[in-house]
Amino acid sequence: GQSLEQPSEVTAVEGAIVQINCTYQTSGFYGLSWYQQHDGGAPTFLSYNGLDGLEETGRFSSFLSRSDSYGYLLLQELQMKDSASYFCAVKNYGQNFVFGPGTRLSVLP
Amino acid sequence: ETGVTQSPTHLIKTRGQQVTLRCSSQSGHNTVSWYQQALGQGPQFIFQYYREEENGRGNFPPRFSGLQFPNYSSELNVNALELDDSALYLCASSLSPDRGHGYTFGSGTRLTVV
């Protein structure tokens, strides 16, 4: 089967650093992506890891270890506007794009 | 550069009816995919089209069908609507998803089946 696991909720304060983990089990693997979705909004693309290692985009970084079927999204200098749901997603060999269940991040003042 | 637009934004249908949802891809994007998102859950992949051909399909029954047109706009058709089909339907387009280009999502169509 295919499955992705993420923590359901994470809470942190403004200015802090938070890490959202994702483990996956899929039939084939084309890379791990991360999306942000605010309540009532559309998912927006944050990052993509096709190879092992760290990708950095501003305050956000994403990491992948294919041998461990594991990745994470790191959010630094948290701001109130970062409160949203975060989804990891994997594309498999059947061109299917599988999303995780999502992690709801709450940033407190 | 326009993003992905979907229509209608909201729709109410009766069980057993048929519905067509529409999506205009972001300019230049040749790949479009459709997702069903229930409240509080992640998007569930329905299918994907690349240059008018379906090249991926999730675990959805055949009554979910689609089309992609030469201008890369797309339709999602659902026949014999069931109450469980009530959800947010998202369309997303991309230029080269296999090369790491992310998908650009539309704001979705909220379908309610009564």
Interface residues (C-beta under 8 A of the other chain):
Chain A: Y30 G31 S33 Y35 G41 A42 P43 T44 F45 L46 Y48 G50 F87 A89 K91 G94 Q95 N96 F97 V98 F99 G100 P101 G102
Chain B: V4 S33 Y35 G40 Q41 G42 P43 Q44 F45 Q48 N55 G56 R57 G58 L90 A92 P97 D98 G100 H101 G102 Y103 T104 F105 G106 S107 G108
